[in-house]
């Protein structure tokens, strides 16, 4: 039922407008300020403004300080005059490029959540923008949980090297893990033998090419690593050397994998001298990922995997049974606190809006 004194508002056009306008949230063009009332209620768990000038100041401040990128995943009408968007925003301290300690501290901040955009039926313009973060339960302004989440990301020391890696989109980042959608990609892989402890990294990917049994991804794998490294360093029919990629993947089928690079096809690659090195096209899909630092030995990886399963059960997400992958991003010389490792499991029932309690109007 329409509100008394309200003008007719075409909410479909409002959604079409937001789909285009939000692509300019942090670029030189910027969003269209004329689409907002002078008094706008803007709030997220750490920020609050009550005017369009304050709202625009916040956008400008984020752009200068954090160099953010914004991805709009979906948008829907959720009440008569409300539109809800689902998004991912990543940020990096812009001035940190001049920091001489950047090698050891260069935090990457990542937030996913929703924005409820309300239209003033009297003016036809937006008069409220309320953000929620997936990673916190208490969405109130300056809640302790939200502040801890922000400071925790700023304090993170582990990071990946600047090497080529499989492409993915982060769709959700609840407390304790993230859900990524991976594109398909090509890997070289070989079996892990039971000889010595695996190298801590030096960089390939995810998923399982076979059954659910085999060895632990955090177990032995030196021979497998040396076979794959030998292939990309020239042990092939062309004696061709290829660039390192990241991460090194090892999975519960007992296979270690190196990512072969973007847009690579099997026919374009040299043939390995080692006949145990094979190529597999990974299909991509939805994966839950938990990151951690340290050496990522077998016990460490199993501990993180169990935490990930607990988080998924909390959020009613179902993982593919008995299949998981360990990803190591750094070379063995990297100290433990600065190493980035991940455990990954495929999620079979992911729904972008599934845990939001939001229904389409």
N, C-alpha and C positions, 0 to 999 in steps of 0.2 A: 504494500500500500504506500502510495506516495506521501511524503511529508507535506503538511499544510504550508502553503506559500512557496513551495519548491517549484523551480522551473524544470522542464523536461531535460534530463541529462542522458545523453547517448553513451552508456558505459562501454559499449563495444568500441566506439571511437576513442574513448579514454584509454582503453587497453592498447589499441593500435598506436596511439600517441606515445604511451610509455615504452612500448617495445622499441621504438625508434629513438625517443628522447634519452633514455637511460644509456644508450650506447655512447653518449657524449658526456656522461657523468664526470669523467676526469680528463677530458681532452680540451683542446684550445677553444672549441666551440661552446662547450658547456651546455647544461640543461636550460630549457626555456623557462625563465623566471616568471614570465607572464601567465603561466599555467597555475600559479600558486597564489592564494590569498596573501595579503600583507601580514596577517597574523596566522602563522603556521605552527602547529605543535609538532616539533621534531624531537624524537627521543630514541636512544638506544641504551644498552646497559651501562655505558660510560659517558654519554653525551646528552645534553638537553638544550634546546633553543625554543623560543616562542614566536619568532618573527622570521619572515622570509630572508631578511638580511643576515640574521644569525645562521640560518640554514645554509645560505650561500657561502658565508664565511667558513663554516665547518668543512664544506666541500673543498674550498680553496686551501684551507690549512692542511687537510689530508693530502692534497695533491703536492703541496710544497714539501711537507715533512716526510711523507711515507711513499711517494711515487706509487700509488695504488693502481691495480687493474681490477675491473669489474666484469663479471660474467652473469648475464641474465639467463636463467635456465627455463623458467616458465612463468606464466602469469594467468590469473583467473579472477573472475568476479566472485566474491565470497559473501556479500550481502548487498542490499539495495544500492548503497552508495560507497561500498568498499571494494577495493581491488588489492589482491595479495600477490606479491612477487616472490619467487624463490631464486636465490643468487649465491654466488661465491665471490669473495673479495680477498685478494692477496696484496700484501704490502711489504715494502722493504724500506729501511731508513735511507732517504735520498742522500743525505750528507755523509753516509757511511762510506761512500766511494772514496772519500779523502782520508779515511781513518787508517793510520799505519798498522793498526791491529786487526784490520778486516779479515786477514787470513784466519784468525782465531775467533772472531765475533762478527757475524754478519747475519743477524736473525731474519728469518722469513716468516712474516705473520700471515695467518690464513684464517678467515672467518667465513662460515656459511650460515644462512638463515633465511628469514622471511622479512618482508616489508609490507605493512598494511597501510595502503594509501587511501585516505578517505576524501570524498568529494563533498564540498559544501553545496547542498542542493539549491541554495539561494543565489549563488554566484556561478556555479558550474566549474569552480576551480578547486584545486586540492587545498585542504586546510589542515591535514594531519598526515604525518609519516612516522610510523612507529616500527622500529626494527627489533627483531628477536634474534638471538644467537643460538645455534644448535648445541653448542658446547656447554651451556649453562642452564640450570633450572630456574634460578632466581633472576628474572629479567628486569627487576627494579633498578632504577638509576643508581649507579655507583654501588651496586651490591658487592659484597666481599668476594663472592664467587666469580663475578665478572672481572673484577680488578685482578684477582689471582690468575685468571685465564690469560689476561693481557700480559701481565708481568712474567708469567711462566714462559710465554712465547719469546719475549724479549731476552730472557735469561738463557735460552737454548744455545748451546755451543756446537752441537753436532751439525754437520752440513755436508752436502754432496759436492764433489768437484765439478768444475765446469766442463763436463763431457756430454756427448750425445747420449740420450736415454729414450726409452719408449714413450710415446705420447699418450697422455691421459688427461682427463678432466676431473677435478675434485667436485663431486656433487653434494656431499654432506660431510661435515666434520663434527660429529657429536663428541662428548667427553671420552677420550681414550683411544680414538681411532678415526680414520677417514674412509669414506666410500669413494672409490675412483672408477671411472669408466675408461678402460684402456682401448685404444685402437689396435687393430691387428698388426703384428710385426713378425719379422723373421729372426730366428735364433740359430746359432750353431750349438750343438749339444753333444755330450758324451756321458758314459756311465761313470759314476763315482766308485772308486775302488777302496777297499779297507786297508789303507796303508798308513798314512800319517795325518795329522791335523790339517784342515784346509787353510789356505791363505785367508787373511782377513778381508780381502777384497782386491780389487783392481779392475774391477768393473765389468754386464750382460742382462736376464729377466725372469719372468714369472710363470705361473701356471704349471700344469703337469701334462706331459705328453703321453703318459701311459696310465697304468693302474694305480691303485691306492697303496700298495705295499712298498717294499724296498727299504732304503736306509733313511736315517734322519737327515734333513737338509742341513742341519748344523754339525753333521758328523764328518767323517774322513773324506777328503777329496783332492789331495795334492796332485795326484796323477791326472785327474780329470782337468784340473786347472792348467797344468803344464801342457796337456794336449791341445786345449783350446787356445791358450796363449801362443803355442807354437804355430798353430794354423794362421792366426792373424799377424804373426811376426815373420811369415815367409815360408813356412813349411807347407807349401801347396804347389800345384803344378805350374804356376806362373812365377813362383818365388816372390809373390806380391805381398807387400806389407800394408796392413790396414790400421786405421786409427783405433785407439782404445775407446771403448764405450762404457757405460755403467747402467745398472749395477751388475755384479755377478749373481746369477740366480742358481739356486740349488733346490730341488723339490723332493717331495716325499716318494716319488717313483725312483729315486736314486740317480737322477740326471742333473748335471750341471750345464748351465746355458750362458752363452754370451750373445747379447743383442748385436745384430749385424748392421744396424744403421737404418735411418729413415729411407723409405722408397727403394729398398734393396729387394731384388728378386733372386731366387736361387740360380737362374740361368746366367746372371751377370757376375756371379762370384766364382773364384778359382776353386778347383777341386782339392780337398785336403789330402795330404800325403798319408795321414793316419786314417785308415778306413773306419775306425770307430767314431770319428767325428761326423755327425749327420746334421742335416738342416730340417727344421720344423717351423711351419708357419703357425704362430700362435693366434688364436681366433679373437683375442680381446674379450671384453665383457666387464661385468661389475665385480670389483674386488674390495673387500674390507682390508685395511692396511693399518698396522700398528708400528710406529717408529720407536727406536730406542738406540742408545749409544753403547759403547763398550766393544768387546771383541766378538760377540755373537757366537760363542761356542754352543755345543749341543744343549747343555743345561739352560743357558741363558735364553736361547731361542724357544725352547719348550715352555719356559716360564712365561715368556711374552705371548706365546700362542694361547696358553690357557687363559691369560687375562683377556685377550682378544675374544675368545669364545664366550667368556662371561659377559663382556660388553655387548656382544651380539645377542645373547639370550635376553639381556635386559631390554634391548630395543626390538625384540621379536623378529630378528633377522636370522635367516637360515643359511648356513654355509654348506658347501659341497662336502659330504662326509669323507674324512680320512685323507683329504688332499690339502696340502699347504706348501708354501714356498718361502724360502728365506732369501732376502736380497741384501748383499753387502756392497757398499758404495765406495769405500776408501782403500787406499793401498796399505800394505802391512806396516809402513812406517808411521802412519797416523796414530796419535795417542788416543787412548780409549774415549775420553770425554768428547773428542772432536769427531769421532766416527759416527756415521749414520748407517743403521741397519733397519730392516723392516721384515715383519712376517706378514704374509698375504694369504687370504683364503677367498675363494670365489663365493659370491652371494647369489642365491638363486631366486630370492623373492623381494628384491629391492624395488621400492616404490618411492619416487621423488617426494611425494606428498604423504607418504604412508604414516609417519609418526606425528603429523602436524595437527591432526584433529580438525582440519579445514575441509569444508565441503563446498563444492561449486554451487553458486546461486542459480 
